[in-house]
Amino acid sequence: MNMKAIAGIFAAVAIFGTAQAADKTCTRADIGNAQRAIDAIVTWPQLRKAWADYKHCDTGDIADQYTDALLRLAVAWKNGDTLAADAEKDPGYKAFIVAHLKSPAAKDDLPSIKGRLKSSCPKGHEAFCTEMGDALKAEAPLNLAPLQPLKSEGTK
């Protein structure tokens, strides 16, 4: 499967997952509970549970907290087989992982994470590691902001 097809699948799953999460309103109580749950994450199962419980709040500060928690776990790369197994079973969770790894906040940690996917992939999850690595290599969307004219020193 080529990278465009993989990116398309992730995009479709992410849209579907977002649509489902959008059906539930993120209340003020949910925000507080999500923040506490995400702050306490030290294992992959805790990340999965926090996502399952509060995915409808995955925007703004909560999204940033999810990214931070994911990066802590991914950089340490303990029990990566748990992440792989959960993500392989649930396309929505896999899309969540990819989306947060593609966050601008993850930029500095991506080389380390890609290296772990390549060199320390859990046995039996090679397809997952390859798919994740390919998804993280996919080109970022083009910045289509209008260009500003250059000012010349002789122009006033």
Secondary structure, 3 states (H helix, E strand, C coil): CCHHHHHHHHHHHHHHHHHHHHCCCCCHHHHHHHHHHHHCCCCHHHHHHHHHHHHHHCCHHHHHHHHHHHHHHHHHCCCHHHHHHHHHHCHHHHHHHHHHHCCHHHHHHHHHHHHHHHHCCCCCCHHHHHHHHHHHHCCCCCCCCCCCCCCCCCCC
